[in-house]
C-alpha cells in the first residue's frame, strides 16, 4: 500500500478561491483604469490608423496613384490595420507597466503578495493586455469605414462570427504573451527604441498592406514572412472580414495562432516567474 507524500499537497478549496478572487480583483483594477482613461486612450490609439488610412485610402486614390484594380485599398487595409493596432496596443499595455514594476522600485512585489501563484500573476497581465488590445480595435473600424476617397469604401463581409471572434481573441492573447516575454527579456532603458524597430519591421512584413497570397511572385519573401506572428493575425482577419481578397487558408492561420499563443505564453510565464523571484 502506498502512502501520500506529506510534502506534496494540493491547494485547498479555500486557497483556490482566494487565488481566483485575487485574479478577478487585479483584472477588475486594470479594467477600471482602462475605463477611466478610455477616451484619451482611444484618441491615442486612433491617431496612427487615421494617418495611414488618410494617406493610403484617401489621398493616394484622390491624386490617381492608388493601387487600382477591382478591390479598393481600403478593403485590403481594414484587416491589416486591425491586426497591427491589436498587436501594438496589446504589447504596449503589458510592457509599459511591466518596465516600471520590474524597475529599481520593484513595484511587482506588491502584486506578488496577492494569494496568487506567480505564473497566474503573469497570466493575469496577459489577459488584461489582451482585453485592452481588443478594445483598441474598435476605433479602427469606423476610421477605415468612413475615411476614404469616393468609390473606395471597404467591402467587408463576415461569414462566421464565432470564427472571427476566435481569431481576434487568439491574436490578442498571442500579442499580449509576446509583450510579456519581451518585457522580461529586454532592459527597460533599451526597450523603447528596440520595440519601435521591431514593430516597424513586423508591420512592413506583416501583410498589413497586402495579402500574403500576393507575395507568390517573390517566393523567398513569402516564406520569410511566415516567421512573423502579425502575418497570421492579418491573414486571419482578412479571411474573416474581407474573404473576397486572397488570404491564407483557415487551418494555417488558426494552427499558427493557437500554437504560437501556447508556446509564447509558456515561455513568457516562465521568464516572468524567474524575473519576479530574482
RODO-2510 file (C-alpha; in nm, 4 decimals, decimal comma):
residues 278
     n   res          X          Y          Z
     1     x     0,0000     0,0000     0,0000
     2     x     0,1333     0,3416    -0,0958
     3     x     0,1087     0,6464     0,1209
     4     x     0,0761     1,0038     0,0089
     5     x     0,3817     1,2188     0,0302
     6     x     0,3107     1,4766     0,3023
     7     x     0,5331     1,7280     0,1239
     8     x     0,3178     1,7188    -0,1918
     9     x    -0,0175     1,8770    -0,1206
    10     x    -0,2849     2,0126    -0,3440
    11     x    -0,4145     2,3626    -0,2928
    12     x    -0,7144     2,3627    -0,0647
    13     x    -1,0522     2,4809    -0,1823
    14     x    -1,0175     2,7971     0,0243
    15     x    -0,6747     2,8767    -0,1270
    16     x    -0,8091     2,8227    -0,4794
    17     x    -1,0977     3,0542    -0,4046
    18     x    -0,8619     3,3151    -0,2646
    19     x    -0,6447     3,2894    -0,5768
    20     x    -0,9471     3,3266    -0,8035
    21     x    -1,0703     3,6300    -0,6089
    22     x    -0,7231     3,7858    -0,6293
    23     x    -0,7124     3,7203    -1,0047
    24     x    -1,0512     3,8839    -1,0527
    25     x    -0,9587     4,1778    -0,8287
    26     x    -0,6382     4,2500    -1,0207
    27     x    -0,8203     4,2222    -1,3535
    28     x    -1,1043     4,4449    -1,2289
    29     x    -0,8496     4,7045    -1,1211
    30     x    -0,6883     4,7023    -1,4655
    31     x    -1,0274     4,7310    -1,6352
    32     x    -1,1223     5,0189    -1,4056
    33     x    -0,8068     5,2051    -1,5063
    34     x    -0,8857     5,1293    -1,8716
    35     x    -1,2431     5,2541    -1,8369
    36     x    -1,1344     5,5717    -1,6584
    37     x    -0,8775     5,6589    -1,9260
    38     x    -1,0712     5,5183    -2,2218
    39     x    -1,1485     5,8439    -2,4112
    40     x    -0,7850     5,9605    -2,4076
    41     x    -0,6607     5,6115    -2,4896
    42     x    -0,8922     5,5733    -2,7870
    43     x    -0,7771     5,9073    -2,9277
    44     x    -0,4161     5,7989    -2,8863
    45     x    -0,4865     5,4571    -3,0386
    46     x    -0,6764     5,6019    -3,3350
    47     x    -0,4110     5,8521    -3,4429
    48     x    -0,1844     5,6106    -3,6325
    49     x    -0,4656     5,4226    -3,8146
    50     x    -0,6221     5,7574    -3,9068
    51     x    -0,2989     5,8856    -4,0612
    52     x    -0,2386     5,5639    -4,2549
    53     x    -0,5961     5,5491    -4,3801
    54     x    -0,5984     5,9155    -4,4785
    55     x    -0,2747     5,8782    -4,6751
    56     x    -0,3366     5,5431    -4,8454
    57     x    -0,7147     5,5294    -4,8804
    58     x    -0,7982     5,8963    -4,9314
    59     x    -0,5020     6,0961    -5,0631
    60     x    -0,3418     5,8397    -5,2952
    61     x    -0,6646     5,7377    -5,4736
    62     x    -0,7627     6,1049    -5,4873
    63     x    -0,4474     6,2005    -5,6801
    64     x    -0,4656     5,8954    -5,9045
    65     x    -0,1819     5,6906    -5,7530
    66     x    -0,3873     5,4230    -5,5808
    67     x    -0,3403     5,0528    -5,6343
    68     x    -0,6285     5,0281    -5,8776
    69     x    -0,7996     4,7015    -5,9580
    70     x    -1,1380     4,5682    -5,8602
    71     x    -1,0551     4,5670    -5,4875
    72     x    -1,0188     4,9028    -5,3140
    73     x    -0,7156     4,9546    -5,0933
    74     x    -0,9495     5,0251    -4,8010
    75     x    -1,0704     4,6657    -4,8280
    76     x    -0,7145     4,5350    -4,8113
    77     x    -0,6183     4,7802    -4,5367
    78     x    -0,9076     4,7098    -4,2964
    79     x    -0,7971     4,3696    -4,1563
    80     x    -0,4300     4,4651    -4,1642
    81     x    -0,4812     4,7824    -3,9613
    82     x    -0,6980     4,5984    -3,7095
    83     x    -0,4243     4,3363    -3,6680
    84     x    -0,1413     4,5895    -3,6348
    85     x    -0,3360     4,8048    -3,3880
    86     x    -0,4297     4,4980    -3,1853
    87     x    -0,0661     4,3873    -3,1759
    88     x     0,0774     4,7265    -3,0867
    89     x    -0,1691     4,8022    -2,8088
    90     x    -0,1606     4,4523    -2,6577
    91     x     0,2186     4,4649    -2,6410
    92     x     0,2431     4,8222    -2,5132
    93     x    -0,0212     4,7754    -2,2450
    94     x     0,1830     4,4974    -2,0826
    95     x     0,5384     4,6188    -2,1433
    96     x     0,4810     4,9745    -2,0186
    97     x     0,3599     4,8864    -1,6674
    98     x     0,5971     4,5885    -1,6513
    99     x     0,9015     4,8093    -1,7061
   100     x     0,8033     5,0172    -1,4019
   101     x     0,7130     4,7162    -1,1895
   102     x     1,0417     4,5377    -1,2581
   103     x     1,2452     4,8566    -1,2213
   104     x     1,4511     4,9710    -0,9226
   105     x     1,1397     5,0244    -0,7115
   106     x     1,0308     4,6609    -0,7621
   107     x     0,6620     4,7525    -0,7601
   108     x     0,5894     4,3989    -0,8783
   109     x     0,6463     4,2859    -0,5198
   110     x     0,3120     4,4376    -0,4163
   111     x     0,1206     4,2277    -0,6687
   112     x     0,3273     3,9209    -0,5856
   113     x     0,1972     3,9404    -0,2272
   114     x    -0,1522     3,8528    -0,3503
   115     x    -0,2659     3,4934    -0,2765
   116     x    -0,1902     3,4037    -0,6354
   117     x     0,0841     3,1889    -0,7926
   118     x     0,3447     3,3942    -0,9750
   119     x     0,2613     3,2271    -1,3058
   120     x    -0,1055     3,3225    -1,2571
   121     x     0,0032     3,6808    -1,1949
   122     x     0,1720     3,6755    -1,5340
   123     x    -0,1370     3,5185    -1,6894
   124     x    -0,3463     3,7991    -1,5448
   125     x    -0,1211     4,0520    -1,7151
   126     x    -0,1633     3,8711    -2,0468
   127     x    -0,5417     3,8649    -2,0032
   128     x    -0,5735     4,2335    -1,9159
   129     x    -0,3461     4,3383    -2,2019
   130     x    -0,5387     4,1215    -2,4476
   131     x    -0,8647     4,2857    -2,3386
   132     x    -0,7166     4,6309    -2,3944
   133     x    -0,5930     4,5227    -2,7358
   134     x    -0,9403     4,4037    -2,8299
   135     x    -1,0988     4,7278    -2,7121
   136     x    -0,8467     4,9311    -2,9126
   137     x    -0,9544     4,7619    -3,2373
   138     x    -1,2995     4,9175    -3,2046
   139     x    -1,1593     5,2536    -3,3102
   140     x    -1,0072     5,1188    -3,6335
   141     x    -1,3285     5,0008    -3,8000
   142     x    -1,5072     5,3396    -3,8183
   143     x    -1,1852     5,5109    -3,9315
   144     x    -1,1380     5,2801    -4,2315
   145     x    -1,5126     5,2726    -4,2930
   146     x    -1,5513     5,6485    -4,3302
   147     x    -1,2069     5,7837    -4,4283
   148     x    -1,1557     5,7013    -4,7952
   149     x    -1,1743     5,8539    -5,1402
   150     x    -1,5113     5,8461    -5,3222
   151     x    -1,5824     5,4986    -5,4530
   152     x    -1,3129     5,3386    -5,2367
   153     x    -1,5217     5,2217    -4,9412
   154     x    -1,4072     4,8932    -4,7866
   155     x    -1,6139     4,5863    -4,8665
   156     x    -1,6309     4,3739    -4,5532
   157     x    -1,8381     4,0631    -4,5021
   158     x    -1,8399     3,8187    -4,2091
   159     x    -1,9343     3,4599    -4,2889
   160     x    -1,8754     3,3207    -3,9383
   161     x    -1,8834     3,5409    -3,6282
   162     x    -1,7579     3,2622    -3,3971
   163     x    -1,4537     3,2141    -3,6216
   164     x    -1,3914     3,5892    -3,6334
   165     x    -1,4140     3,6194    -3,2534
   166     x    -1,1847     3,3198    -3,2099
   167     x    -0,9296     3,4792    -3,4424
   168     x    -0,9471     3,8099    -3,2558
   169     x    -0,9090     3,6506    -2,9122
   170     x    -0,6185     3,4289    -3,0191
   171     x    -0,4482     3,7257    -3,1859
   172     x    -0,4863     3,9403    -2,8740
   173     x    -0,3545     3,6665    -2,6446
   174     x    -0,0609     3,5974    -2,8765
   175     x     0,0354     3,9662    -2,8903
   176     x    -0,0007     4,0064    -2,5125
   177     x     0,2102     3,6952    -2,4470
   178     x     0,4755     3,8300    -2,6849
   179     x     0,4673     4,1608    -2,4990
   180     x     0,5153     3,9905    -2,1624
   181     x     0,8066     3,7888    -2,2983
   182     x     0,9752     4,0943    -2,4495
   183     x     0,9189     4,2922    -2,1312
   184     x     1,1049     4,0330    -1,9262
   185     x     1,3895     3,9831    -2,1756
   186     x     1,4805     4,3401    -2,2688
   187     x     1,6179     4,6014    -2,0304
   188     x     1,3728     4,8847    -1,9716
   189     x     1,6206     5,1540    -2,0806
   190     x     1,6653     4,9958    -2,4236
   191     x     1,3131     4,8687    -2,4676
   192     x     1,1575     5,1756    -2,6316
   193     x     1,3909     5,2051    -2,9327
   194     x     1,4076     4,8277    -2,9779
   195     x     1,0309     4,7891    -2,9671
   196     x     0,9868     5,0657    -3,2236
   197     x     1,2320     4,8941    -3,4570
   198     x     1,0728     4,5515    -3,4113
   199     x     0,7191     4,6786    -3,4659
   200     x     0,8197     4,8757    -3,7762
   201     x     0,9818     4,5670    -3,9290
   202     x     0,6916     4,3444    -3,8242
   203     x     0,4376     4,5831    -3,9769
   204     x     0,6172     4,6174    -4,3104
   205     x     0,6460     4,2375    -4,3411
   206     x     0,3227     4,1542    -4,1596
   207     x     0,0808     4,1544    -4,4558
   208     x    -0,0836     4,4664    -4,3201
   209     x    -0,0851     4,6486    -4,6555
   210     x    -0,1060     4,3472    -4,8864
   211     x    -0,2404     3,9901    -4,8744
   212     x     0,0064     3,7082    -4,8121
   213     x    -0,1003     3,5385    -5,1354
   214     x     0,0103     3,8470    -5,3319
   215     x     0,3717     3,7610    -5,2483
   216     x     0,3715     3,4475    -5,4625
   217     x     0,5932     3,6164    -5,7226
   218     x     0,8554     3,6859    -5,4535
   219     x     0,8644     3,3401    -5,3044
   220     x     1,1544     3,3929    -5,0649
   221     x     0,9811     3,6943    -4,9085
   222     x     0,6567     3,4986    -4,8820
   223     x     0,8380     3,2212    -4,6939
   224     x     1,0316     3,4682    -4,4767
   225     x     0,7134     3,6391    -4,3574
   226     x     0,5894     3,3117    -4,2076
   227     x     0,8175     3,3801    -3,9095
   228     x     0,6173     3,6958    -3,8323
   229     x     0,3201     3,6430    -3,5940
   230     x     0,1482     3,9518    -3,7344
   231     x     0,1100     3,7731    -4,0691
   232     x    -0,1266     3,5157    -3,9196
   233     x    -0,3285     3,7844    -3,7401
   234     x    -0,3637     3,9924    -4,0569
   235     x    -0,4469     3,6908    -4,2712
   236     x    -0,6934     3,5518    -4,0183
   237     x    -0,8811     3,8803    -4,0040
   238     x    -0,8590     3,9163    -4,3831
   239     x    -1,0149     3,5715    -4,4252
   240     x    -1,2993     3,6620    -4,1890
   241     x    -1,3633     4,0263    -4,2803
   242     x    -1,2733     4,0508    -4,6494
   243     x    -1,2938     3,6928    -4,7793
   244     x    -1,3128     3,8161    -5,1390
   245     x    -0,9428     3,9087    -5,1237
   246     x    -0,6723     3,6437    -5,1328
   247     x    -0,5843     3,5070    -4,7913
   248     x    -0,4097     3,2234    -4,6104
   249     x    -0,6082     2,9003    -4,5561
   250     x    -0,8123     2,8856    -4,2363
   251     x    -0,6320     2,5798    -4,0987
   252     x    -0,2946     2,7515    -4,1481
   253     x    -0,3598     3,0737    -3,9587
   254     x    -0,5636     2,9042    -3,6852
   255     x    -0,2898     2,6470    -3,6242
   256     x    -0,0209     2,9148    -3,6141
   257     x    -0,2214     3,1394    -3,3790
   258     x    -0,3046     2,8518    -3,1434
   259     x     0,0449     2,7037    -3,1283
   260     x     0,2036     3,0480    -3,1151
   261     x    -0,0145     3,1555    -2,8220
   262     x     0,0591     2,8356    -2,6297
   263     x     0,4345     2,8471    -2,6970
   264     x     0,4896     3,2171    -2,6340
   265     x     0,2563     3,2076    -2,3335
   266     x     0,4549     2,9229    -2,1779
   267     x     0,7890     3,0937    -2,2384
   268     x     0,6597     3,4299    -2,1170
   269     x     0,5162     3,2904    -1,7922
   270     x     0,8363     3,1011    -1,7132
   271     x     1,0504     3,4063    -1,7791
   272     x     0,8130     3,6301    -1,5827
   273     x     0,8231     3,3988    -1,2796
   274     x     1,2027     3,3974    -1,2921
   275     x     1,2229     3,7770    -1,3049
   276     x     0,9791     3,8223    -1,0182
   277     x     1,1669     3,5790    -0,7914
   278     x     1,5114     3,7306    -0,8557
***
